[in-house]
């Protein structure tokens, strides 16, 4: 089973701000984010992979709009 964690740990593990992670989710770039009984976001190792992919694509010069188009 995959490890589950909240947004603060995802921010620490990815080096991204909590604000940026919420923005990525709002932009539709992080699929499958669920909420726990306290309505807190719950992330998995899959989300770590998504953030890494987004970072790599951005480093190639790809825009968020282009990433969003490729993702949908």
N, CA, C, O and CB atoms as a CASP TS submission, in Angstrom:
PFRMAT TS
TARGET T0000
AUTHOR 0000-0000-0000
METHOD Language model
MODEL 1
PARENT N/A
ATOM      1  N   UNK     1       0.842  -1.188   0.000  1.00  0.00           N
ATOM      2  CA  UNK     1       0.000   0.000   0.000  1.00  0.00           C
ATOM      3  C   UNK     1       0.883   1.246   0.000  1.00  0.00           C
ATOM      4  O   UNK     1       1.936   1.276   0.636  1.00  0.00           O
ATOM      5  CB  UNK     1      -0.956   0.001   1.222  1.00  0.00           C
ATOM      6  N   UNK     2       0.451   2.239  -0.700  1.00  0.00           N
ATOM      7  CA  UNK     2       1.195   3.481  -0.838  1.00  0.00           C
ATOM      8  C   UNK     2       1.097   4.323   0.440  1.00  0.00           C
ATOM      9  O   UNK     2       0.073   4.328   1.122  1.00  0.00           O
ATOM     10  CB  UNK     2       0.679   4.276  -2.042  1.00  0.00           C
ATOM     11  N   UNK     3       2.169   5.019   0.738  1.00  0.00           N
ATOM     12  CA  UNK     3       2.188   5.912   1.902  1.00  0.00           C
ATOM     13  C   UNK     3       1.288   7.114   1.641  1.00  0.00           C
ATOM     14  O   UNK     3       1.276   7.653   0.535  1.00  0.00           O
ATOM     15  CB  UNK     3       3.636   6.376   2.223  1.00  0.00           C
ATOM     16  N   UNK     4       0.544   7.532   2.645  1.00  0.00           N
ATOM     17  CA  UNK     4      -0.325   8.705   2.551  1.00  0.00           C
ATOM     18  C   UNK     4       0.227   9.804   3.438  1.00  0.00           C
ATOM     19  O   UNK     4       0.742   9.540   4.525  1.00  0.00           O
ATOM     20  CB  UNK     4      -1.783   8.357   2.951  1.00  0.00           C
ATOM     21  N   UNK     5       0.116  11.040   2.969  1.00  0.00           N
ATOM     22  CA  UNK     5       0.579  12.172   3.754  1.00  0.00           C
ATOM     23  C   UNK     5      -0.194  13.417   3.377  1.00  0.00           C
ATOM     24  O   UNK     5      -0.908  13.439   2.375  1.00  0.00           O
ATOM     25  CB  UNK     5       2.078  12.393   3.557  1.00  0.00           C
ATOM     26  N   UNK     6      -0.046  14.463   4.195  1.00  0.00           N
ATOM     27  CA  UNK     6      -0.777  15.709   3.987  1.00  0.00           C
ATOM     28  C   UNK     6       0.091  16.737   3.260  1.00  0.00           C
ATOM     29  O   UNK     6       1.261  16.489   2.967  1.00  0.00           O
ATOM     30  CB  UNK     6      -1.259  16.276   5.330  1.00  0.00           C
ATOM     31  N   UNK     7      -0.493  17.869   2.984  1.00  0.00           N
ATOM     32  CA  UNK     7       0.119  18.861   2.110  1.00  0.00           C
ATOM     33  C   UNK     7       1.442  19.413   2.655  1.00  0.00           C
ATOM     34  O   UNK     7       2.347  19.708   1.875  1.00  0.00           O
ATOM     35  CB  UNK     7      -0.843  19.994   1.888  1.00  0.00           C
ATOM     36  N   UNK     8       1.566  19.553   3.953  1.00  0.00           N
ATOM     37  CA  UNK     8       2.825  20.064   4.514  1.00  0.00           C
ATOM     38  C   UNK     8       3.987  19.138   4.211  1.00  0.00           C
ATOM     39  O   UNK     8       5.078  19.593   3.867  1.00  0.00           O
ATOM     40  CB  UNK     8       2.700  20.253   6.022  1.00  0.00           C
ATOM     41  N   UNK     9       3.757  17.842   4.337  1.00  0.00           N
ATOM     42  CA  UNK     9       4.819  16.881   4.031  1.00  0.00           C
ATOM     43  C   UNK     9       5.109  16.847   2.532  1.00  0.00           C
ATOM     44  O   UNK     9       6.265  16.730   2.126  1.00  0.00           O
ATOM     45  CB  UNK     9       4.433  15.479   4.526  1.00  0.00           C
ATOM     46  N   UNK    10       4.059  16.947   1.708  1.00  0.00           N
ATOM     47  CA  UNK    10       4.281  16.994   0.255  1.00  0.00           C
ATOM     48  C   UNK    10       5.123  18.221  -0.097  1.00  0.00           C
ATOM     49  O   UNK    10       6.031  18.137  -0.924  1.00  0.00           O
ATOM     50  CB  UNK    10       2.922  17.024  -0.516  1.00  0.00           C
ATOM     51  N   UNK    11       4.827  19.346   0.523  1.00  0.00           N
ATOM     52  CA  UNK    11       5.599  20.570   0.280  1.00  0.00           C
ATOM     53  C   UNK    11       7.058  20.365   0.674  1.00  0.00           C
ATOM     54  O   UNK    11       7.964  20.747  -0.067  1.00  0.00           O
ATOM     55  CB  UNK    11       4.996  21.761   1.063  1.00  0.00           C
ATOM     56  N   UNK    12       7.282  19.769   1.823  1.00  0.00           N
ATOM     57  CA  UNK    12       8.648  19.518   2.283  1.00  0.00           C
ATOM     58  C   UNK    12       9.379  18.568   1.343  1.00  0.00           C
ATOM     59  O   UNK    12      10.536  18.800   0.992  1.00  0.00           O
ATOM     60  CB  UNK    12       8.636  18.945   3.701  1.00  0.00           C
ATOM     61  N   UNK    13       8.709  17.510   0.943  1.00  0.00           N
ATOM     62  CA  UNK    13       9.347  16.485   0.110  1.00  0.00           C
ATOM     63  C   UNK    13       9.615  16.958  -1.312  1.00  0.00           C
ATOM     64  O   UNK    13      10.536  16.460  -1.960  1.00  0.00           O
ATOM     65  CB  UNK    13       8.486  15.249   0.071  1.00  0.00           C
ATOM     66  N   UNK    14       8.819  17.921  -1.817  1.00  0.00           N
ATOM     67  CA  UNK    14       8.985  18.387  -3.193  1.00  0.00           C
ATOM     68  C   UNK    14       9.717  19.717  -3.295  1.00  0.00           C
ATOM     69  O   UNK    14      10.180  20.090  -4.373  1.00  0.00           O
ATOM     70  CB  UNK    14       7.645  18.510  -3.850  1.00  0.00           C
ATOM     71  N   UNK    15       9.825  20.437  -2.180  1.00  0.00           N
ATOM     72  CA  UNK    15      10.437  21.761  -2.232  1.00  0.00           C
ATOM     73  C   UNK    15       9.513  22.815  -2.812  1.00  0.00           C
ATOM     74  O   UNK    15       9.964  23.905  -3.162  1.00  0.00           O
ATOM     75  CB  UNK    15      11.700  21.708  -3.036  1.00  0.00           C
ATOM     76  N   UNK    16       8.234  22.510  -2.921  1.00  0.00           N
ATOM     77  CA  UNK    16       7.243  23.460  -3.425  1.00  0.00           C
ATOM     78  C   UNK    16       6.463  24.020  -2.241  1.00  0.00           C
ATOM     79  O   UNK    16       6.365  23.383  -1.192  1.00  0.00           O
ATOM     80  CB  UNK    16       6.282  22.785  -4.460  1.00  0.00           C
ATOM     81  N   UNK    17       5.921  25.194  -2.418  1.00  0.00           N
ATOM     82  CA  UNK    17       5.116  25.785  -1.350  1.00  0.00           C
ATOM     83  C   UNK    17       3.733  25.130  -1.318  1.00  0.00           C
ATOM     84  O   UNK    17       3.271  24.558  -2.306  1.00  0.00           O
ATOM     85  CB  UNK    17       4.988  27.322  -1.544  1.00  0.00           C
ATOM     86  N   UNK    18       3.101  25.230  -0.172  1.00  0.00           N
ATOM     87  CA  UNK    18       1.729  24.735  -0.049  1.00  0.00           C
ATOM     88  C   UNK    18       0.837  25.457  -1.048  1.00  0.00           C
ATOM     89  O   UNK    18      -0.025  24.845  -1.679  1.00  0.00           O
ATOM     90  CB  UNK    18       1.196  24.926   1.394  1.00  0.00           C
ATOM     91  N   UNK    19       1.046  26.751  -1.189  1.00  0.00           N
ATOM     92  CA  UNK    19       0.263  27.541  -2.151  1.00  0.00           C
ATOM     93  C   UNK    19       0.437  26.983  -3.562  1.00  0.00           C
ATOM     94  O   UNK    19      -0.547  26.820  -4.284  1.00  0.00           O
ATOM     95  CB  UNK    19       0.688  29.034  -2.109  1.00  0.00           C
ATOM     96  N   UNK    20       1.661  26.690  -3.959  1.00  0.00           N
ATOM     97  CA  UNK    20       1.916  26.157  -5.310  1.00  0.00           C
ATOM     98  C   UNK    20       1.232  24.812  -5.503  1.00  0.00           C
ATOM     99  O   UNK    20       0.660  24.551  -6.561  1.00  0.00           O
ATOM    100  CB  UNK    20       3.430  26.014  -5.561  1.00  0.00           C
ATOM    101  N   UNK    21       1.286  23.966  -4.496  1.00  0.00           N
ATOM    102  CA  UNK    21       0.651  22.648  -4.605  1.00  0.00           C
ATOM    103  C   UNK    21      -0.856  22.771  -4.747  1.00  0.00           C
ATOM    104  O   UNK    21      -1.467  22.055  -5.541  1.00  0.00           O
ATOM    105  CB  UNK    21       0.987  21.789  -3.386  1.00  0.00           C
ATOM    106  N   UNK    22      -1.453  23.664  -3.992  1.00  0.00           N
ATOM    107  CA  UNK    22      -2.902  23.889  -4.125  1.00  0.00           C
ATOM    108  C   UNK    22      -3.230  24.439  -5.508  1.00  0.00           C
ATOM    109  O   UNK    22      -4.251  24.087  -6.099  1.00  0.00           O
ATOM    110  CB  UNK    22      -3.409  24.861  -3.032  1.00  0.00           C
ATOM    111  N   UNK    23      -2.356  25.305  -6.018  1.00  0.00           N
ATOM    112  CA  UNK    23      -2.568  25.881  -7.341  1.00  0.00           C
ATOM    113  C   UNK    23      -2.470  24.790  -8.411  1.00  0.00           C
ATOM    114  O   UNK    23      -3.300  24.744  -9.318  1.00  0.00           O
ATOM    115  CB  UNK    23      -1.541  27.004  -7.616  1.00  0.00           C
ATOM    116  N   UNK    24      -1.466  23.914  -8.315  1.00  0.00           N
ATOM    117  CA  UNK    24      -1.351  22.798  -9.263  1.00  0.00           C
ATOM    118  C   UNK    24      -2.625  21.968  -9.265  1.00  0.00           C
ATOM    119  O   UNK    24      -3.118  21.578 -10.324  1.00  0.00           O
ATOM    120  CB  UNK    24      -0.139  21.908  -8.917  1.00  0.00           C
ATOM    121  N   UNK    25      -3.147  21.702  -8.098  1.00  0.00           N
ATOM    122  CA  UNK    25      -4.386  20.923  -8.008  1.00  0.00           C
ATOM    123  C   UNK    25      -5.542  21.672  -8.660  1.00  0.00           C
ATOM    124  O   UNK    25      -6.320  21.081  -9.409  1.00  0.00           O
ATOM    125  CB  UNK    25      -4.721  20.605  -6.539  1.00  0.00           C
ATOM    126  N   UNK    26      -5.659  22.964  -8.382  1.00  0.00           N
ATOM    127  CA  UNK    26      -6.728  23.775  -8.972  1.00  0.00           C
ATOM    128  C   UNK    26      -6.630  23.829 -10.492  1.00  0.00           C
ATOM    129  O   UNK    26      -7.645  23.954 -11.178  1.00  0.00           O
ATOM    130  CB  UNK    26      -6.689  25.187  -8.404  1.00  0.00           C
ATOM    131  N   UNK    27      -5.416  23.736 -11.018  1.00  0.00           N
ATOM    132  CA  UNK    27      -5.195  23.762 -12.460  1.00  0.00           C
ATOM    133  C   UNK    27      -5.431  22.394 -13.110  1.00  0.00           C
ATOM    134  O   UNK    27      -5.316  22.252 -14.327  1.00  0.00           O
ATOM    135  CB  UNK    27      -3.783  24.234 -12.755  1.00  0.00           C
ATOM    136  N   UNK    28      -5.759  21.404 -12.300  1.00  0.00           N
ATOM    137  CA  UNK    28      -6.027  20.075 -12.834  1.00  0.00           C
ATOM    138  C   UNK    28      -4.780  19.273 -13.131  1.00  0.00           C
ATOM    139  O   UNK    28      -4.821  18.333 -13.925  1.00  0.00           O
ATOM    140  CB  UNK    28      -6.835  20.188 -14.069  1.00  0.00           C
ATOM    141  N   UNK    29      -3.664  19.632 -12.502  1.00  0.00           N
ATOM    142  CA  UNK    29      -2.392  18.973 -12.784  1.00  0.00           C
ATOM    143  C   UNK    29      -2.068  17.834 -11.823  1.00  0.00           C
ATOM    144  O   UNK    29      -1.092  17.112 -12.029  1.00  0.00           O
ATOM    145  CB  UNK    29      -1.288  19.979 -12.745  1.00  0.00           C
ATOM    146  N   UNK    30      -2.865  17.667 -10.785  1.00  0.00           N
ATOM    147  CA  UNK    30      -2.613  16.599  -9.816  1.00  0.00           C
ATOM    148  C   UNK    30      -3.887  15.781  -9.635  1.00  0.00           C
ATOM    149  O   UNK    30      -4.762  16.155  -8.853  1.00  0.00           O
ATOM    150  CB  UNK    30      -2.129  17.180  -8.450  1.00  0.00           C
ATOM    151  N   UNK    31      -3.993  14.678 -10.348  1.00  0.00           N
ATOM    152  CA  UNK    31      -5.217  13.873 -10.275  1.00  0.00           C
ATOM    153  C   UNK    31      -5.295  13.052  -8.986  1.00  0.00           C
ATOM    154  O   UNK    31      -4.281  12.734  -8.364  1.00  0.00           O
ATOM    155  CB  UNK    31      -5.300  12.945 -11.479  1.00  0.00           C
ATOM    156  N   UNK    32      -6.509  12.727  -8.615  1.00  0.00           N
ATOM    157  CA  UNK    32      -6.729  11.773  -7.540  1.00  0.00           C
ATOM    158  C   UNK    32      -6.455  12.250  -6.137  1.00  0.00           C
ATOM    159  O   UNK    32      -6.198  11.431  -5.255  1.00  0.00           O
ATOM    160  CB  UNK    32      -5.923  10.622  -7.779  1.00  0.00           C
ATOM    161  N   UNK    33      -6.502  13.558  -5.894  1.00  0.00           N
ATOM    162  CA  UNK    33      -6.321  14.048  -4.525  1.00  0.00           C
ATOM    163  C   UNK    33      -7.631  13.800  -3.785  1.00  0.00           C
ATOM    164  O   UNK    33      -8.698  14.243  -4.211  1.00  0.00           O
ATOM    165  CB  UNK    33      -5.920  15.585  -4.496  1.00  0.00           C
ATOM    166  N   UNK    34      -7.528  13.090  -2.679  1.00  0.00           N
ATOM    167  CA  UNK    34      -8.719  12.808  -1.882  1.00  0.00           C
ATOM    168  C   UNK    34      -8.666  13.626  -0.601  1.00  0.00           C
ATOM    169  O   UNK    34      -7.652  14.251  -0.291  1.00  0.00           O
ATOM    170  CB  UNK    34      -8.834  11.292  -1.563  1.00  0.00           C
ATOM    171  N   UNK    35      -9.753  13.614   0.127  1.00  0.00           N
ATOM    172  CA  UNK    35      -9.844  14.328   1.413  1.00  0.00           C
ATOM    173  C   UNK    35     -10.122  13.317   2.521  1.00  0.00           C
ATOM    174  O   UNK    35     -10.846  12.340   2.325  1.00  0.00           O
ATOM    175  CB  UNK    35     -10.965  15.430   1.375  1.00  0.00           C
ATOM    176  N   UNK    36      -9.537  13.568   3.675  1.00  0.00           N
ATOM    177  CA  UNK    36      -9.792  12.692   4.818  1.00  0.00           C
ATOM    178  C   UNK    36     -11.045  13.175   5.556  1.00  0.00           C
ATOM    179  O   UNK    36     -11.712  14.110   5.114  1.00  0.00           O
ATOM    180  CB  UNK    36      -8.563  12.659   5.779  1.00  0.00           C
ATOM    181  N   UNK    37     -11.352  12.537   6.668  1.00  0.00           N
ATOM    182  CA  UNK    37     -12.554  12.881   7.420  1.00  0.00           C
ATOM    183  C   UNK    37     -12.527  14.311   7.958  1.00  0.00           C
ATOM    184  O   UNK    37     -13.577  14.884   8.249  1.00  0.00           O
ATOM    185  CB  UNK    37     -12.732  11.914   8.565  1.00  0.00           C
ATOM    186  N   UNK    38     -11.343  14.882   8.089  1.00  0.00           N
ATOM    187  CA  UNK    38     -11.198  16.268   8.523  1.00  0.00           C
ATOM    188  C   UNK    38     -11.147  17.240   7.358  1.00  0.00           C
ATOM    189  O   UNK    38     -10.845  18.418   7.546  1.00  0.00           O
ATOM    190  CB  UNK    38      -9.956  16.419   9.358  1.00  0.00           C
ATOM    191  N   UNK    39     -11.440  16.761   6.159  1.00  0.00           N
ATOM    192  CA  UNK    39     -11.441  17.529   4.900  1.00  0.00           C
ATOM    193  C   UNK    39     -10.044  18.021   4.503  1.00  0.00           C
ATOM    194  O   UNK    39      -9.911  18.987   3.752  1.00  0.00           O
ATOM    195  CB  UNK    39     -12.380  18.725   5.027  1.00  0.00           C
ATOM    196  N   UNK    40      -9.004  17.349   5.013  1.00  0.00           N
ATOM    197  CA  UNK    40      -7.630  17.681   4.625  1.00  0.00           C
ATOM    198  C   UNK    40      -7.243  16.855   3.406  1.00  0.00           C
ATOM    199  O   UNK    40      -7.630  15.693   3.275  1.00  0.00           O
ATOM    200  CB  UNK    40      -6.635  17.428   5.801  1.00  0.00           C
ATOM    201  N   UNK    41      -6.474  17.474   2.518  1.00  0.00           N
ATOM    202  CA  UNK    41      -6.007  16.760   1.336  1.00  0.00           C
ATOM    203  C   UNK    41      -5.085  15.611   1.761  1.00  0.00           C
ATOM    204  O   UNK    41      -4.274  15.751   2.677  1.00  0.00           O
ATOM    205  CB  UNK    41      -5.271  17.726   0.363  1.00  0.00           C
ATOM    206  N   UNK    42      -5.227  14.487   1.081  1.00  0.00           N
ATOM    207  CA  UNK    42      -4.378  13.327   1.330  1.00  0.00           C
ATOM    208  C   UNK    42      -3.674  12.978   0.024  1.00  0.00           C
ATOM    209  O   UNK    42      -4.313  12.751  -1.003  1.00  0.00           O
ATOM    210  CB  UNK    42      -5.210  12.109   1.874  1.00  0.00           C
ATOM    211  N   UNK    43      -2.347  12.941   0.086  1.00  0.00           N
ATOM    212  CA  UNK    43      -1.525  12.681  -1.090  1.00  0.00           C
ATOM    213  C   UNK    43      -0.836  11.337  -0.970  1.00  0.00           C
ATOM    214  O   UNK    43      -0.729  10.768   0.116  1.00  0.00           O
ATOM    215  CB  UNK    43      -0.491  13.790  -1.284  1.00  0.00           C
ATOM    216  N   UNK    44      -0.371  10.840  -2.111  1.00  0.00           N
ATOM    217  CA  UNK    44       0.351   9.574  -2.138  1.00  0.00           C
ATOM    218  C   UNK    44       1.668   9.770  -2.883  1.00  0.00           C
ATOM    219  O   UNK    44       1.990  10.867  -3.338  1.00  0.00           O
ATOM    220  CB  UNK    44      -0.504   8.455  -2.804  1.00  0.00           C
ATOM    221  N   UNK    45       2.401   8.701  -2.992  1.00  0.00           N
ATOM    222  CA  UNK    45       3.661   8.758  -3.730  1.00  0.00           C
ATOM    223  C   UNK    45       3.425   9.073  -5.209  1.00  0.00           C
ATOM    224  O   UNK    45       4.309   9.607  -5.880  1.00  0.00           O
ATOM    225  CB  UNK    45       4.418   7.434  -3.590  1.00  0.00           C
ATOM    226  N   UNK    46       2.238   8.745  -5.715  1.00  0.00           N
ATOM    227  CA  UNK    46       1.881   9.112  -7.091  1.00  0.00           C
ATOM    228  C   UNK    46       1.955  10.628  -7.271  1.00  0.00           C
ATOM    229  O   UNK    46       2.415  11.114  -8.304  1.00  0.00           O
ATOM    230  CB  UNK    46       0.463   8.597  -7.444  1.00  0.00           C
ATOM    231  N   UNK    47       1.502  11.364  -6.270  1.00  0.00           N
ATOM    232  CA  UNK    47       1.535  12.828  -6.359  1.00  0.00           C
ATOM    233  C   UNK    47       2.964  13.353  -6.357  1.00  0.00           C
ATOM    234  O   UNK    47       3.257  14.353  -7.012  1.00  0.00           O
ATOM    235  CB  UNK    47       0.752  13.449  -5.200  1.00  0.00           C
ATOM    236  N   UNK    48       3.852  12.691  -5.632  1.00  0.00           N
ATOM    237  CA  UNK    48       5.274  13.062  -5.692  1.00  0.00           C
ATOM    238  C   UNK    48       5.782  12.929  -7.125  1.00  0.00           C
ATOM    239  O   UNK    48       6.519  13.785  -7.616  1.00  0.00           O
ATOM    240  CB  UNK    48       6.122  12.174  -4.730  1.00  0.00           C
ATOM    241  N   UNK    49       5.385  11.860  -7.781  1.00  0.00           N
ATOM    242  CA  UNK    49       5.801  11.635  -9.167  1.00  0.00           C
ATOM    243  C   UNK    49       5.240  12.705 -10.096  1.00  0.00           C
ATOM    244  O   UNK    49       5.936  13.170 -11.000  1.00  0.00           O
ATOM    245  CB  UNK    49       5.353  10.251  -9.636  1.00  0.00           C
ATOM    246  N   UNK    50       3.979  13.101  -9.878  1.00  0.00           N
ATOM    247  CA  UNK    50       3.377  14.143 -10.703  1.00  0.00           C
ATOM    248  C   UNK    50       4.125  15.466 -10.544  1.00  0.00           C
ATOM    249  O   UNK    50       4.400  16.152 -11.529  1.00  0.00           O
ATOM    250  CB  UNK    50       1.898  14.323 -10.338  1.00  0.00           C
ATOM    251  N   UNK    51       4.449  15.815  -9.315  1.00  0.00           N
ATOM    252  CA  UNK    51       5.166  17.072  -9.076  1.00  0.00           C
ATOM    253  C   UNK    51       6.535  17.029  -9.741  1.00  0.00           C
ATOM    254  O   UNK    51       6.970  18.016 -10.335  1.00  0.00           O
ATOM    255  CB  UNK    51       5.315  17.341  -7.559  1.00  0.00           C
ATOM    256  N   UNK    52       7.210  15.899  -9.646  1.00  0.00           N
ATOM    257  CA  UNK    52       8.515  15.742 -10.302  1.00  0.00           C
ATOM    258  C   UNK    52       8.367  15.899 -11.817  1.00  0.00           C
ATOM    259  O   UNK    52       9.176  16.575 -12.452  1.00  0.00           O
ATOM    260  CB  UNK    52       9.138  14.359  -9.962  1.00  0.00           C
ATOM    261  N   UNK    53       7.337  15.277 -12.394  1.00  0.00           N
ATOM    262  CA  UNK    53       7.113  15.393 -13.832  1.00  0.00           C
ATOM    263  C   UNK    53       6.831  16.836 -14.230  1.00  0.00           C
ATOM    264  O   UNK    53       7.393  17.336 -15.205  1.00  0.00           O
ATOM    265  CB  UNK    53       5.956  14.494 -14.265  1.00  0.00           C
ATOM    266  N   UNK    54       5.971  17.498 -13.485  1.00  0.00           N
ATOM    267  CA  UNK    54       5.662  18.908 -13.782  1.00  0.00           C
ATOM    268  C   UNK    54       6.941  19.742 -13.743  1.00  0.00           C
ATOM    269  O   UNK    54       7.176  20.567 -14.626  1.00  0.00           O
ATOM    270  CB  UNK    54       4.619  19.472 -12.770  1.00  0.00           C
ATOM    271  N   UNK    55       7.764  19.525 -12.720  1.00  0.00           N
ATOM    272  CA  UNK    55       9.019  20.268 -12.594  1.00  0.00           C
ATOM    273  C   UNK    55       9.926  20.008 -13.804  1.00  0.00           C
ATOM    274  O   UNK    55      10.510  20.943 -14.352  1.00  0.00           O
ATOM    275  CB  UNK    55       9.747  19.881 -11.285  1.00  0.00           C
ATOM    276  N   UNK    56      10.043  18.760 -14.214  1.00  0.00           N
ATOM    277  CA  UNK    56      10.896  18.423 -15.362  1.00  0.00           C
ATOM    278  C   UNK    56      10.370  19.060 -16.648  1.00  0.00           C
ATOM    279  O   UNK    56      11.148  19.580 -17.448  1.00  0.00           O
ATOM    280  CB  UNK    56      10.986  16.896 -15.532  1.00  0.00           C
ATOM    281  N   UNK    57       9.065  19.020 -16.844  1.00  0.00           N
ATOM    282  CA  UNK    57       8.481  19.622 -18.043  1.00  0.00           C
ATOM    283  C   UNK    57       8.672  21.130 -18.045  1.00  0.00           C
ATOM    284  O   UNK    57       8.963  21.716 -19.088  1.00  0.00           O
ATOM    285  CB  UNK    57       6.994  19.283 -18.144  1.00  0.00           C
ATOM    286  N   UNK    58       8.513  21.762 -16.893  1.00  0.00           N
ATOM    287  CA  UNK    58       8.734  23.211 -16.805  1.00  0.00           C
ATOM    288  C   UNK    58      10.178  23.566 -17.146  1.00  0.00           C
ATOM    289  O   UNK    58      10.437  24.591 -17.776  1.00  0.00           O
ATOM    290  CB  UNK    58       8.383  23.724 -15.398  1.00  0.00           C
ATOM    291  N   UNK    59      11.117  22.718 -16.727  1.00  0.00           N
ATOM    292  CA  UNK    59      12.539  22.964 -17.024  1.00  0.00           C
ATOM    293  C   UNK    59      12.833  22.868 -18.523  1.00  0.00           C
ATOM    294  O   UNK    59      13.825  23.427 -18.992  1.00  0.00           O
ATOM    295  CB  UNK    59      13.418  21.966 -16.260  1.00  0.00           C
ATOM    296  N   UNK    60      11.986  22.166 -19.279  1.00  0.00           N
ATOM    297  CA  UNK    60      12.170  22.104 -20.735  1.00  0.00           C
ATOM    298  C   UNK    60      11.598  23.338 -21.416  1.00  0.00           C
ATOM    299  O   UNK    60      11.774  23.529 -22.620  1.00  0.00           O
ATOM    300  CB  UNK    60      11.512  20.842 -21.305  1.00  0.00           C
ATOM    301  N   UNK    61      10.911  24.179 -20.639  1.00  0.00           N
ATOM    302  CA  UNK    61      10.308  25.372 -21.212  1.00  0.00           C
ATOM    303  C   UNK    61       8.821  25.223 -21.482  1.00  0.00           C
ATOM    304  O   UNK    61       8.189  26.150 -21.989  1.00  0.00           O
ATOM    305  CB  UNK    61      11.008  25.728 -22.477  1.00  0.00           C
ATOM    306  N   UNK    62       8.257  24.075 -21.154  1.00  0.00           N
ATOM    307  CA  UNK    62       6.839  23.855 -21.380  1.00  0.00           C
ATOM    308  C   UNK    62       6.027  24.695 -20.400  1.00  0.00           C
ATOM    309  O   UNK    62       6.348  24.771 -19.214  1.00  0.00           O
ATOM    310  CB  UNK    62       6.487  22.358 -21.240  1.00  0.00           C
ATOM    311  N   UNK    63       4.988  25.313 -20.903  1.00  0.00           N
ATOM    312  CA  UNK    63       4.125  26.138 -20.054  1.00  0.00           C
ATOM    313  C   UNK    63       3.126  25.260 -19.299  1.00  0.00           C
ATOM    314  O   UNK    63       2.909  24.100 -19.650  1.00  0.00           O
ATOM    315  CB  UNK    63       3.377  27.197 -20.902  1.00  0.00           C
ATOM    316  N   UNK    64       2.536  25.823 -18.279  1.00  0.00           N
ATOM    317  CA  UNK    64       1.500  25.112 -17.529  1.00  0.00           C
ATOM    318  C   UNK    64       0.330  24.784 -18.459  1.00  0.00           C
ATOM    319  O   UNK    64      -0.243  23.699 -18.367  1.00  0.00           O
ATOM    320  CB  UNK    64       1.016  25.958 -16.313  1.00  0.00           C
ATOM    321  N   UNK    65      -0.028  25.702 -19.344  1.00  0.00           N
ATOM    322  CA  UNK    65      -1.116  25.444 -20.292  1.00  0.00           C
ATOM    323  C   UNK    65      -0.793  24.236 -21.175  1.00  0.00           C
ATOM    324  O   UNK    65      -1.667  23.409 -21.437  1.00  0.00           O
ATOM    325  CB  UNK    65      -1.375  26.689 -21.169  1.00  0.00           C
ATOM    326  N   UNK    66       0.440  24.132 -21.627  1.00  0.00           N
ATOM    327  CA  UNK    66       0.827  22.987 -22.453  1.00  0.00           C
ATOM    328  C   UNK    66       0.800  21.693 -21.644  1.00  0.00           C
ATOM    329  O   UNK    66       0.351  20.659 -22.140  1.00  0.00           O
ATOM    330  CB  UNK    66       2.226  23.206 -23.050  1.00  0.00           C
ATOM    331  N   UNK    67       1.273  21.744 -20.409  1.00  0.00           N
ATOM    332  CA  UNK    67       1.231  20.559 -19.545  1.00  0.00           C
ATOM    333  C   UNK    67      -0.212  20.145 -19.315  1.00  0.00           C
ATOM    334  O   UNK    67      -0.533  18.958 -19.364  1.00  0.00           O
ATOM    335  CB  UNK    67       1.938  20.831 -18.192  1.00  0.00           C
ATOM    336  N   UNK    68      -1.077  21.106 -19.066  1.00  0.00           N
ATOM    337  CA  UNK    68      -2.483  20.824 -18.843  1.00  0.00           C
ATOM    338  C   UNK    68      -3.103  20.151 -20.059  1.00  0.00           C
ATOM    339  O   UNK    68      -3.887  19.213 -19.914  1.00  0.00           O
ATOM    340  CB  UNK    68      -3.234  22.105 -18.508  1.00  0.00           C
ATOM    341  N   UNK    69      -2.762  20.617 -21.254  1.00  0.00           N
ATOM    342  CA  UNK    69      -3.287  20.026 -22.486  1.00  0.00           C
ATOM    343  C   UNK    69      -2.814  18.590 -22.651  1.00  0.00           C
ATOM    344  O   UNK    69      -3.583  17.735 -23.089  1.00  0.00           O
ATOM    345  CB  UNK    69      -2.867  20.857 -23.698  1.00  0.00           C
ATOM    346  N   UNK    70      -1.581  18.317 -22.312  1.00  0.00           N
ATOM    347  CA  UNK    70      -1.014  16.970 -22.438  1.00  0.00           C
ATOM    348  C   UNK    70      -1.627  16.026 -21.413  1.00  0.00           C
ATOM    349  O   UNK    70      -1.754  14.825 -21.652  1.00  0.00           O
ATOM    350  CB  UNK    70       0.513  17.010 -22.270  1.00  0.00           C
ATOM    351  N   UNK    71      -2.001  16.584 -20.277  1.00  0.00           N
ATOM    352  CA  UNK    71      -2.524  15.800 -19.158  1.00  0.00           C
ATOM    353  C   UNK    71      -3.970  15.407 -19.388  1.00  0.00           C
ATOM    354  O   UNK    71      -4.386  14.328 -18.965  1.00  0.00           O
ATOM    355  CB  UNK    71      -2.401  16.579 -17.858  1.00  0.00           C
ATOM    356  N   UNK    72      -4.740  16.245 -20.041  1.00  0.00           N
ATOM    357  CA  UNK    72      -6.190  15.987 -20.184  1.00  0.00           C
ATOM    358  C   UNK    72      -6.513  14.968 -21.240  1.00  0.00           C
ATOM    359  O   UNK    72      -7.684  14.659 -21.462  1.00  0.00           O
ATOM    360  CB  UNK    72      -6.912  17.256 -20.507  1.00  0.00           C
TER
END
